[in-house]
Amino acid sequence: MFGKSAIAATVLGVGLSLAAGVVLAASHGGGPFDAAIKARQAHMQLYAYNLGILGGMAKGAREYDAGLATAAAANLAALSGLNQAGYWPPGSDSFDNDNTAALPALWDNLEDAGRKGAALAEAVSALQEAAGNGLQALQGAIGPVGQACAACHKAYRKPQQ
Ligand code: HEC
């Protein structure tokens, strides 16, 4: 399969790379919302990176480190306090754009989505209080944060394949 397509690429040469360019343009390039979509996905990646550090400690995959835990929780708190309105413009949903997983339902339920964001900020604030106070305190406070992320994804993010 791979071998065959490699041969096809060689034989078809320019034609194939033109076709690939068209596919790329349809899914990624040049849409009016690309910058906003990238920005919010980057925001989400920063959530995931910082929560990953804390999750690793909580489940014993990495050593508990009070300073690092405090810093990661503070980052989550800063992130959850940012005003995100600018990078969720109407029309930037997954129905009209191939490069986003944000369901149109989010824009139909902006108040609820806002509440879910506030629920995350609240859980993160409790985590921030606890993260530096030992492994057990961290373990006790991280669950609600993960649940707050998941609650919003379940409602407003396209299920991952
Ligand atoms: C208020 C809703 C909401 C909350 C809260 C939320 N997310 Fe998301 N998340 C989304 C949506 C919607 C998307 C899809 C964004 C897109 O593709 O444009 C997403 C996408 C992501 C992605 C994929 C980003 C990418 O590169 O495509 C990651 C990772 C992620 N979220 C992690 C998290 C973590 C970790 C938390 C909690 C600390 C969290 N999210 C909290 C709504 C939320």
Residues whose N, C-alpha, C, O or C-beta is under 5 A from the ligand:
A	BS01	HEC	I37 Q41 M44 Q45 Y47 A48 L51 N99 T100 A101 A102 A113 K116 G117 L120 V145 A148 C149 C152 H153 Y156 R157
